[in-house]
Amino acid sequence: MSNTVDLSLLIERISAADTDEQRQIFNEPEIQQLEAGAFATLFEALPLDQRMELWRQLPLNDHVDVLTAMRADTREWVIQSLSDTELDLVLGQLDNLSLIEWADSLPEEIIERAIGKLSKEDIELFDRANQYDDDQIGRYANPKVLSLPQGISAKRAKVLLERYGYQYPASIYVVTRDTKFVGTINYQQLNEAEPLTKLSNLANTDCLVLEDDASLTEAVEAVEHSQQFSLPIVDENFALIGEIDTHLAMELMRENYESTLMANAGMSEEDDLFAPITKSAKKRAVWLGINLLTAVLASITISLFEDVIAQVVALAILMPIVASMGGIAGSQTLTLMIRGMALNQVTAGNRRSLLHNELGIGFLNGVLWAVLIGLMAGLWFQSPMIGAIISVGIVVNIITAALFGVLIPVVLDKLKLDPALAGSVILTTVTDVVGFFAFLGTAKLLLL
């Protein structure tokens, strides 16, 4: 399938059409020619009551590719909406790679049903992939690579490539009899070689190789910096188990970005845009409940200084400024840390320097904005004391935000928790509590 359609315009057309008009649009050739990713994007942009009509216009041979391109929630919804016959037709087209991507988001009975339809070879590959953790590249390695034995000649290799239907720029891997990786060879080099030259003498043995237990981040970075179409992946015995190509690397990068973006709101990158209301409400309710607990903690801190707030109304007016400045400063540091950790740029060796750097930035920004806000508050309420009080609160809170913006993701990472998911909630709570305590505590000392 190809993609020559403006999806945003197509979505507008479908949304503005009635049911009969939508069916006509769904039958248009340009929709039939959409590539899997584009079709999945179009499908996810439609309300639930319009989706199955569109799904039925999709050729059967494209079902697996489109389902794999979908978010997990959407894929699960489609599969649950299929009849038993339709489901069997879809599962019958699955290979081990697609099933690996589906496995974490579908009920166990569906997975077992799909496994029953796999070939013996695909079942073995699926079982091997499941030996790896979700964050290890071995789980996602494409095992269907073109490998040739090192002992054959260049002439024999070209015959085999023609038989296999070799297409440029697929990588050609050279291996031993027991599948141990030797090196890579490109098609041009093979064509220019003497016919009887052994592949072992032509192979590039200095190419970059990924170990199967490498993290997804490490693998993506390796592909990005290698300037190669794909990289080989080997196991602990240096046996070739598959490859990662640029397409998979880009997909993993996108998923990581979406995961971080959605995690900041307590959501998953797999969440469906038009997920059922009750299902989405339950998911979001948990996050709202956590937020409520943090807000209660901040409110309890404020209540400790109820007497001083009652006497000086200006403090209640200025409190949101203290909380906001600390929250923004903290989120900047936290975002920087999460990105650095995702890129493996934050290590035990540079954490102290990074903390020192962020505290320096926090101190300079804290003093700068404390002076400006203090002057404005003092003029606003005609009270130099009010200006001095909020200045103290701002300085303390911004420095605290920098400190915990570095510490929180490090601690969460050691606890095997996702810093992107939990970091912002904890940081907001810390900056609110510390900011209010510093601001109102200083006010109590100086005004009462």
Salt bridges, closest charged atoms under 4 A:
GLU28 OE2 - ARG13 NH2 2.77
GLU30 OE2 - ARG13 NH1 3.56
GLU44 OE1 - ARG71 NE 3.53
GLU53 OE2 - ARG23 NE 3.58
ASP73 OD1 - LYS279 NZ 3.91
ASP73 OD2 - LYS283 NZ 2.87
GLU76 OE1 - LYS279 NZ 3.85
ASP84 OD1 - ARG113 NH2 3.91
ASP88 OD1 - ARG113 NH2 3.02
ASP88 OD1 - LYS117 NZ 3.79
ASP104 OD1 - ARG139 NH2 3.57
ASP122 OD1 - LYS144 NZ 3.89
ASP134 OD1 - ARG139 NE 3.37
ASP178 OD2 - LYS180 NZ 3.36
GLU258 OE1 - ARG71 NH1 2.65
GLU258 OE2 - ARG254 NH1 3.22
ASP271 OD1 - LYS283 NZ 2.85
ASP272 OD2 - ARG51 NH1 2.62
ASP307 OD2 - LYS444 NZ 3.72
